[in-house]
Amino acid sequence: MAKTRLIPDETHPITVERSGGQVRVRAGETVVADTAASLTLQESSYPPVAYVPLTAIDPALLRPSSTETYCPYKGDASYFDLVTPDGVITDAAWTYAEPYDAVSDIAGHLAFYPDKVVITVS
């Protein structure tokens, strides 16, 4: 079955811009990421999402999950569990390995659920 593919427009705008400042992601006492190189994706009326470069995250903290989702504006997303000394946080983050052209800048970046980790921008 073919997946519906949509292009952002004035009825469903999407922007990707450099985040203003330092983005830090923490899971308990573990600093997962601390970078000034993240991107902020703003999609329609949804809250903005920080996308952190994969290079800013210790790969030992990430374990691929079997969860996958699809967004008609961004493409196929794959998920990661966070493995920390405090335990495993299931499906804490996601990435678009091959995002659609309109959001191609988020390739190589990971986003985190704000109800599963603490995300601060300073």
N, C-alpha and C positions, 0 to 999 in steps of 0.2 A: 504494500500500500504506500503510495507516494505521500510524503509529508508536505503539509502546507508551508510555504515559505513566504513571509511577508517582509516588506521593506518599510522602515520607519518613515513617517510623514507627519504632517501637521496634526493629524488626529491621534497619532501614537509616536511622539518624538522620542528619540534616543540620542543622547550625547555621551561622548567619552572624552574626558579631559584629565590632565595631570592633577592629582590631589594637591591641595594647598597645605603643605606642611608635612610633618613626620607622622606616619601611620604606624601604630603599635598594636599588635594582636597578642592577647594573653589568654592562656587556658590555665586557670588556677594560678600557680606560681611560675608557670612556664611561659617564657616569652617566645611566641611562635614566629613573630616577624616584627621588625623594627626598621622601617625604611622611609626614605623621602622620594622613592621612585614609584609609588603606587598611582593607580588611575581611579577616577571616580566615574562610574556609569550612572547616568540619570535616565531612567526609562519612564516616560509618561508621568503619571502621578504617583508612582511607587517611590519609596524612600531611596535616596542615593546609596549605591553599593561601592565599597572600596575593593579594587582588584589589586592584589599584592603580587609583585613579580615572584615567580617560583624560585628564582635564584636567591631571594631574600628569606627563604624558609629552609630550615634544616630538614633534608629529605627523610631523616630517621624519625621525624615526628609524623610523617604522612604514611597512611596505609590505604591503598586503593580499596574502594567500596564496590559492591556489585550494583549500587544504585545508579541509574541513568535517567535523565529526563530530556525533554525536547522543548525548545522555545522556537516558535515560528519566526521570531525576529533575530535570534542569536545562534540557533543551531542546537547540536547535541551536547549535553553537559554530562560529565562524569564526576563522581563524588569521591571524597576522601574522608577517612576517619582520622582523628588526631590521637596519637598514642603518646601520652605523657606519663611522668612518674605518678601522677594522681589517678591515672586510669585512661580508658579509651572513651573518646567522644565520637559517637557514631554519626556519620554523614555531616561533619562539622563544616566542610568546605566543598566547593565545586569549581570546575574549570571547563572552559570551552576550548578543546584542543584545536579545533578548526572552525572558529566562529565565522559567521557570515560576514560579507564585505563591510557592511555598515558599522560593524563593531569589531573589525579585525584587530584593532589595537589591543584587545584584551587577551589575545593569544599569548600563551606563556605566563598567564596570571591566574591567581586563585582568589576566590571570594569566600568569605566566612559568614555563617549565620550569626547575627548579633545576639541571639538568645542562647547560643552555645559557647561563645567566647566573649571576651571584652575587647572592643575595638575603640581606640582613642586616636584622635587627630589633634596634633598640637603645632 
